[in-house]
Amino acid sequence: MATTGIWKIEKRLDNVLDYTTNIEKTINSEYGKDSYYDLHNVIDYVEADYKTEKQFYVSGVNCNPKTALEEMTITKEQFGKTGGILGFHAFQSFAEGEVTPEQCHAIGVRLAEEMWGDRFEVVVSTHLNTNHYHNHFVINSVSFKDGKRYYDKRDTYAELRRLSDSLCEEYRLSVLQEKPCRNSKINFANYQKDFNNKVNYYSIAKEDLDRAIGMATSYYDFEDLMKAMDYELIYRGDKLSIRRSPYKKNIRIERYFGSEYSIDRIKQRIDEEYIKRVPFIEEYGNKKSYNANYYKRRKPKEFYALYIHYCYLLRVFQKKYPYQKLSPAIRADVRKMEQISNETRLLVRNNLKTDEQFFSFKEDKEKRLNDLMDQRSKLWYKHKKSKSKQEKEEIKKQIDELNKEINPLRKEVVLCKDIIERSKKMEQNLQELSDEKEKTKEVEKNEHIR
């Protein structure tokens, strides 16, 4: 019994060829790996006797496996079709213990010849690294015969399966039989509705997504909430997929749940949900007024004092202090709490209480960062020029060590720049808050006079 499948290759045809012809997977266990490097010519399995012992199970149909990538590339360039789909990757897998490596490879080569051999270059490799021996096929997307492209359709896949089953019957192997539907009167719409109503992986994931969107104050907060619910987030371009143990299947949320779950729409929904919430509870009841002498509090000037004062207004230090009505600009900064907290931690952790200490700290970090990046650039240049594999590995280790120091340094430098930029806005917001207080006092005073 053999199962089959095929999919397109849109990027890095060389990577697929390297994977399928990997000697760790195709080597005959009765022979040593070192014998591979002594071969001067690639063995042509198509015309060989498969009952004899071979070291490796890799063959080419209309091409030499060793130069398959170059030959496929030449074919594309010859007909001016170097873009689009580069090739196709197919497989044929057998049940455990059903075939020997020789039989598996022989069937694979015959399948490639009958399916694609008249028009396309194909590399056939048999992998023996699992209990289920299986063949991999890498097919050029452009025909060497007429320059036309190969189109993978339902009909071509059905033909691939038919040929595979036919060869299995010829070799007296089992064939996967179609199972007829026991009840032909099942209504598909009702079946699908019943299935979707069941509590399953997808419905639970959708509920968790909605819960995280409803609770989050920012997209970063949304990511943290999903991770807290044991989801792994996988990004491919601008698409987000999620996966939760013990399930092995990724869920591309926009594809399965609709446009409401695209990354941009999730960010919009977080903003919409956040606006619905009241960040601070307004006080109610009669306020008592007292006349007393007071002094005007000195406005914080240093970065350190400014940030600490701002954190009090944002309720970072909770519960101890009475309610104070905030301006819209400061209320908007509640959503940036995480970033402001990181900047405050930098100031407190390094005891940067004066602007002089802050700018000195920033200058030292920038100088150290530039020195490390210069060292890394020189190492990359040395790595590029080196011809020794061992030397390259040593250089790469040095670069990795530098990266461990560069990354946190870069974050600190960025935080310093953000502090300088944000402090201007903070001072402006505090001034607006002060003006608003004065305006409110003036209104209350006039009301009292009336």
N, C-alpha and C positions, 0 to 999 in steps of 0.2 A: 504494500500500500504506500503511495507517495502523495504528499500534498504539495501544491505549487502556489506561487505568488509572483507578482512583478510590480515594480514601481519605477518612477522616473528619477533620473539623476540630473539636478539643475546646477550643482556646484561641485567643483573639485573631483573630476573623474579620476585623477591620479590617486586620491585617497581611497576610493572604492576599490580600485585595482590592487592597491597595496593591502587592503584588508582581505580581499577574496583570495589573494595568492600568498598570504602569510604562511611562511614555512612551519610555524608553530602549529598551524591547524591542518596543513596538507601533508606533513611528513609521515612516512611509513615508520612505525615504531621499531621495526626490525633493523632500521638503518640509522646511522648517526647523523646529527645535524651538520657536522663539519663537511660531509660529502657534498653538500650543496655548493660550497664555495670552490670545489674542484671541477665542477661541470663546465665544459667549454661550450657546449651546445645544449639548447633546451630540447628535451625528449619530445618527439612528436607522438602523442598518444593516439591520434586519430587513425593512423595506419599501423600502429603497433599491436602486438598480441597481448591482450589484457590478462591472459592467464599467467604470464610471467611476472616476476617480482620487479617492482619499480620503487625508486626512492620517493618520488613526489607525484601527487595526483593533480597536475596542472596541465591543461592543454589549450591549444588555440585552434579555432575554426576560422579559416581565411586570414589568419595572422599568426605571428610568432609571439607567444606569451611574454617573452622577455622584452620585446619592443612593441607591445600592443598599444601602449599609450601614444607613441610616436606615429604608428601606422594609422590609428584612428584619427589623430590630429591632422595628418597629411590628407586623409580622405575628406575631412571637413573643409580644409583650406582649398583643396582641388575644386570643390563645387561651391565655394564661397558661403558655407553654412556653418560658421564657427559660433554663432550665438544660440540662444534658446536652450532647449533641453539637450544636454551633452550625451546622454546615453540612458540605458535602462538596466536595472539590477533585478534579476529574477532568481528564484531558488526552487529546489526540488528536494523534499525531505522524506526519508523512509522511516518506517517503524523500527524500533529497537531490535537488533539481532536479525533483521529480515534479509539484509544484503551484506556481502563482503565489501571491503574498500574497492577491489577491482571491479566488481559488478556495479557498484554505485557509480563509479567514474565512467564505466563503459556506457551505462544507460544515459548518463548526463551528456556525454559527447554525442551520442546518437540523437538525443532529443534536440541538442543545439543544431546539429546538421539538418535535421528534418524541419525544424521550426524556422531557423534563420539562415541556414548555411548557403542558400542560393544567392543571397544579396548582402548579408551583413557580416562584419567581423565580430567574433565572439570569443571571450576567454572563459574557459570552463575550469573550475577548481572544485575539488572534493574535500570537504572539511571532516577531519576524523577526531576533532577535539571534544566531541560529545558522544553519548551513547547512540544518538540518532544520527547516522551518517547522512550527510546532505550535500547537494551540489549548489554552487553559486555560478550564475551566468552574468557576465558584463557584456552588454550588447551596444555597439556603436549606434548612435541615433541616425546616422547618415549612411546610405547604401554606397558601397564601393562600386557597384555595378551601374546604377543610373542616377545617383546623387539624390534620390528621393528619401524623405524622412520616414522613420518607422513610427506608426501610430498605434498606441496601445488602447484598444477598445474592448468592449465586452466580447466581440466576436473573436479577436485575437487571443484573449485570455481563455476563452472556451476551447479554441484550437490547441493552445498549450496544454490544457488539462486533458483534452482528448488524446493527444499524442503521448502524454505521460502515462495515462491509463493503458493505452495500447501496448506500450513498451513493457509495462508491468505484467500484463497478461502474457506477452511473449516470453518473458523471463520467469513465468509462473509465480508471480508475486500477487499478493492480495490487492484488490482494487476497491477504492472507497465508493460505496454504493449510495445512490440517492435514496433518501427516506421519504416515501410519500406522506402527505398530510393525512392524519387519521380522520380528521373531520373537515371536509371540504366546504362545509356550510358556515365556518367561523367568519364573522363579520370583522374585517380588519380594523375599521374605525373604532368599534367597541373594544377590540382586543388592545389596541394602542392606548385608548382612554384608560382602560383598567390597569394597564402596565404603568402608565405615567402617574396614576393615582397611588401606586404602591410607594411605601417609604423605601427609597434606595439611595445609592451613593450620590446620584445627581440631585435628587430633591433635597437631601440633607446639605449638600454643598451649596445649593442655591439659598437655602435658609440661612446658612452661616454667612454667606456673602452679604445678604440683606441685613443681617444683624450687625456685621462689622461696619457696613456703610452707615447704618443708623447711629452707631456709637462713636464713630471716628470724628476727630476734629480736623484732620488733614489726611492726605494720601499716605504719608509716612505712618501715621497712627493706624490707618486701615491695614497697612502691611503688618504692623506689629500685632494687631488684633487677630489677623488670619494666622500668623505664626503661633500665637498663643493658643489657638484652637488646633494646633498640630498640622497645619497645612504648609506644604512647600510651594513657594511661588516661583514659577519658571517664566522668564521673559524671552521672547523671540521677536526682535524688532519692536513693533508697537502692539504686540499681542501678548496677553497674559494667560497662562495656563496654571492650574492648581492641582495638587495631588495630596492625598492624605493616606497615611498608613492604616490598614494593611493593603489598601488598593494599590495596584501598580499602574493603572491607566491615568494619564494626564487628562484633565478636562479643560479644553480651550473655551473659556467661559463665554466669550462673545459669540462663538459658533453655536454652542449648545443652548445658551439662555437668551440670545438676542442682543440687539444694539444697546440696550440699557446697561450692558455689562462690559462695554468697551472701556479702555482706561480713561479716555477723556470724559465719557459719560459718568463713570464712577466718581471722578473728581467733582463734576458738576453736582451730582446727587449728594455728595458729602457736604458741599457748600449749602445746598438747599435744605438738607436736614438740620445743619448747624444753625441756620437762620431761624428755624422754627423753635429752637431751644432758647430759654432765657438764661444767660450766663450768670446773672446776679439777681437775687430776689430783692425787690424793692421793699423798703420799710413802709409800714402803715401805722396809723394811729396819730395822735396829736403830739407834735414836737414841742418840747419846752424850751423857751429862749432864756438866756441869762446874759446879763451885761457884765462884762469883765474886761480888765485891761489885758491886752495880749501883744505879743511882739511878732513881727513878721519873720517867719522862718527863712533862714538863709537857703537859697536855691543850691542844690548840689552842682558842683562844677567838675570835679574829677570824674573820670570814667567809672572808677570803683564805686564812689558814692552815688553817682547817677544810676548805675545798674541796680544797686541794692534798693534804692528808693523806688525805682520802677517795679522791681519784683514785689515790694510791699503792695503797690497799687494793683498789681496783677493777681494778688492773693496767693503768691507762691508760699508765703509764710502765713498759714491759714488760722482761722478761728479766734485769734487773740485780739484782733483789732476791729473796731466798729465799722459798719458799712459806710462806704463813701461812693457817691455817684460818680461814675467815670464818663469821660468824653467818648464819642464814637470812635475816635482814632485810637484811644487806649484800649477800648473794648475789642477793636479789630486785632490788636496785638495779642489778645488772649490766644488766638489761633496759632500764633507764632511762638507759643510758650516754650516749646522744645528747643528751638534755636536760641532764644533769649537765655534759657537756662544753661545751655552749653557755653555761651559767651560769658555768663556770670561765673560759672564754675572755673573757667580759665583765669579770670581775674582773682577769684578767691584762692584757688589752688596755688597760684604763683605769687600770692600776696602783693598784687600790683595796686597799691593804694593811692599812688600818685601818678599823674600823667607822665612824669619823667621816668618813673620805673616802667610804665607800660611801653613807652616808645623805645626805651633801651632794650627791653625784653623782645619787642617786635624786630628791632634791628639785628639783634643776636641770632634770632631764629631764621631770619631771611638770609643772613650771611652764611649760617651753617647749612641751610637748605641749598643755596647756590653752590657751595663747595662740594656737597655730596652729589648734586646733579652733574657737576663738571667731572667728578670722579667716575660717575656712572657712564657718561658720554664717552670718556676715554676707554673705559672697559668694553663698551659696545663696539667701538672702532677696532680695538684689539681683537675682540671676538670675531668680527667680520673678516679680519685679515688672517687670522690663525688657520692653519691647515691641519693641525693636530686635534683629533677628537677629544683626547684626554685634557689637553690644554683648554679647549672650548668649554668642557664641563666644569673645570676649575674656575674659569672666568665667570661662567653663569652662576656658580655658587656665590662668588663675591658680589655679583650684581643683585642677587636675591637678598643677601645680607644688607646691602645698601638700601634696597627697597623697604625693608622692615623699619629702617630709621627714617627714610624719606617720607613715607606715607603719613605717619603721625605729625611730623614736622610741617608738612604741607597743610594739614588740617588746622594746626595752630596758627599758621600764617594767615590762612583764609579767615579764621575766627577774628584775628586782630584787625584785618581789613573791614570785616563786617561790623566790629565794635565801633570803629571810627565813623563808618557810614551811618549806622543805626543811632549813634549817640546824638547826631544832629536832629534826627527825626524825634528822638525821645525828648530833647530840650524843647522842640517846637510843640510836642503834645502836652508837655507839662505847662508850658506857657499858656496854651489854649485852655487847659484845665483851670489854671489860676485866674485867667480872664473870665471864665465862665462863673467861677465862685464869686468874683467881685461883682459881676453883673447880677447874680442871684441875690446877693446881699443888698445891692442898690434897689432892686425891685421890692424886696421884703421891707426895706426901710421906707420906701414911698408908700407902700400899702399900709404900713403902721401909722404914718402921718395922716393918711386919709381917714 
